[in-house]
Amino acid sequence: MKILYGVQGTGNGHIARARILAVAMQKRKDIDVDFVFSGRPANGYFDMDVFAHYRTFTGLTFSCKKGRVSRLQTLHQSRLLRFLDDVRALDVSAYDLLINDFEPVTAWAARQQSLPSISISHQAAFTYPVPQSGAGLVDKLVLNYFAPADIQIGVHWYHFNQPIIPPFVLEKPVHYDCRSHILVYLPFEDINEIQQMLEPLAECRFKCYHPAISAEMNCGHVRWYPPSKNGFQYALQYADGVIANGGFELSSEALQLGKKLLVKPLQGQFEQLSNVLTLHKLGLCQTLFQLNTDTVEEWLLAPANEAIRFPDNPHILLDWLVKGDWKETLPLCKSLWEEVKYGYRTREKLSSLAF
């Protein structure tokens, strides 16, 4: 099977999910895959060797300022004519299937050239009745038309009795005795404001990763690092807790590792607001609505999260794709959710909330 895989490159979460599938696909002789990314400058991608000869397009993405989506700036920076040209120029005739993770160029090229397409994404989960917060008319239009697909398979922390699968997470908990650090990943926030928030908390060490940092920088108990897949994963593995935006993939990794979460949702992005709503309902996070030292200090005293075990091998999904009976999603979802193991408290929450 010849597959085209379109990946939204705005955030690292989409790319992290694609990495897991890329590694699994490389081990198979019945799948040949090409990757396309859009949403950030071509020189802004890093640690991309697993994707081999991938292609990039400008695509469409949102703009934000100080932790909030700016719709006016997003519209101003959108290069719609370039986007339309890229859609027309992308020839998908050599492929049997498009897998799409909220990437618009491949989605619309597939739609125009009648290539079967399956959205496998967290965004696809919100096309079904799942907990949502802050979704307006524009958000619903974006969900339906930004990256359309023939079949929508959502990815979420629970199935909600919908065509939704769990995330694939490779990281496994490790045991360590020494006092460690707090991992901070707030890529849409100003680094000076993050530093100001953490500065008074001198009894704790913070490792902060941010796209605006180009070289490691030591500011006392607050250390700053440029983007790095391996460095970030190591820091996550040995962290006592995670302070992050409401992105899905990092939260999933933290949940599997049993890390406590302090989440600051990106204001104006209903997906992150909805993620925080679900995590809060399940008692798996505390919320940081503003960069506030007192909130962080209180959260530092909280215990670790109860870990959730998610699948780490997407072979069930790949077998289903190769079989080609794509409208039959129930066996796929059932098989993957059987691999998920919730802790006692989380099971109790799911039961009490009638999810």
Helices and strands as residue ranges (DSSP letters): E 2-8, H 12-26, E 32-38, G 42-44, G 49-51, E 55-57, E 63-65, E 68-70, H 71-77, H 80-89, E 97-101, H 104-112, E 117-121, H 122-125, H 137-145, E 151-155, E 164-165, E 181-185, H 191-198, E 206-209, E 217-219, E 222-225, H 229-237, E 239-244, H 248-257, E 260-263, H 270-281, E 286-287, H 293-299, H 315-323, H 330-337, H 344-352
